C-alpha cells in the first residue's frame, strides 16, 4: 500500500511538472519584428507575450529578429540560434530586405527552404510569414517574389501565415514616415493579428 501511494505521488508530480514546462516560440525576422523605431516594451512581440499570458498559454517568446536582416544573413546564424534557444515553434519573417536589394527570388526561396530544413531537422514546428512588397519594384518582380512563400510552404509542408501588415499598411496613422515600418500605435494590433493566425496551430 505504501509503495502504491509513493508511486501515485511520483506520477502526479511528474505530470504536474510536465504540464508546467513552457514551450518556446522563436520570432526570427527583420526590423518589423525587431521593433524598428521604438523601445522594446512597445514592440509587437512584447504585446504577444501579454496575450499569451492573458490566454493562459504556457509559451514563452524569444525574439531574435535583427534590423536589416536578409534571408542569407538569417540562414547563416539560424543553426546557432536554434541550438541556443531550443524552441518548439519558429516564426520566420524574412525576405523584405532581400526584395529591397533586388535579390533573385530563386535565391530567396532557397534560403527560406534551408532555414525550414534546419528547424524541421530539430523537430521544430515552423511558421512562415508571407511577405509583401510595394508595387514600385515592378509587377513582374513583385509577383515572383511574393509567390515564393506559398512555394516554400507547399514544398516543405509548413504553415503559411498572412502578412502581418495586411490590415495595417494602408490604414491611416499606422505607419512611420518611411511607409515601410509600423509605428507604436500599430504594435498591439499586429500582435493580435499574429496571435489569431497562430492560435489554431499552437500546442500541436
Buried (B, 14 or more C-beta within 10 A) or exposed (E): EEEEEEEEEEEEEEEEEEEEEEBBBBBBBBBBBBBBBBEEEBBBBBBBBEBBEEEEBEBBBBBBBBBEBBBBBBBEEBBEBBEEBEBBBBBBBBBBBBBBEEBEBEBBBBBBBBBBEBBBEEEBBBBBBBBBBEEEBEEEBBEBBBEBBEBBBEEBEBBBBBBBBEBBBEEEEBBBEEEBBBBBEBBBBBBBBBBEBBEEEBEE
